Amino acid sequence: MKKILAFDLDGTLIDTTGIAFRRINNILNELGLPSLSHAVLKKFWGKKVKKLFRFICKEAGANKEQRKAFFKRDLEIISNFDFEVSEELLFALKSLKQNGILLALITSRSLNSLKKLAKKSGISLEELKKVFDFIQTGNCYRYKKPDGRVFRPLLRWAHSQGLNANNIVYFGDTTQYDLAATKNSKPKIDFIAVASGIHEVQDFYKAGLSEKEIISSFEELPSYLLKMNIS
């Protein structure tokens, strides 16, 4: 049966989450503040940057001067962090496409943000368009995850390909946004979790997923996709 494999971007195809966690704790330590644990950071992850940073500074016990310094320092060093789309992942995606599987990318990032991230990852937006048959950015549709209506453009596109929700599998890294959106979609969409940073394997178990629906780390995604390609 022909399939569409759809992917979230941040924390799923690119390890932006792990890098962001390290960047935040590096800045806190520079300012003489304690690092924050994974458990603390994931509480507010996915919120708008200003709200997230206010939460981080409060949790770390930052004073007014340290809060200002935190925001300033983040802007200074964010440009020095490079992201990577691994060669193994690109190979796996291209192999799937060669075997007739359609690939979709659904990200909350704006088109401009996607262009910048792609450039920092060493792959241009034009190259991404060659890999993915369907790309949906935050500019494309007014609904955002966890609202299930975020998948309506994908479902319309699938219909144009002679496919429906039963042919779609969505890969994501969060319970409260990615997984929730697939459950809220009408019709529902199958989900595969990538436990890459924000939510861990146990979080997805608690959310009702089985072992076969969970990829235990970001690094294991390419081999998982290649196995799908063989089966």
Secondary structure, DSSP 8 states (H G I E B T S, - for coil): ---EEEE--BTTTB-HHHHHHHHHHHHHHHTT-----HHHHHHHTTS-HHHHHHHHHHHHT--HHHHHHHHHHHHHHGGG------HHHHHHHHHHHHTT-EEEEE-SS-HHHHHHHHHHTT--HHHHHHH-SEEE-TTT-S--TTSGGGGHHHHHHHHHTT--GGGEEEEES-IIIIIHHHHHSSS--EEEEE-SSSS-HHHHHHTT--GGGEES-GGGHHHHHHHHHH-
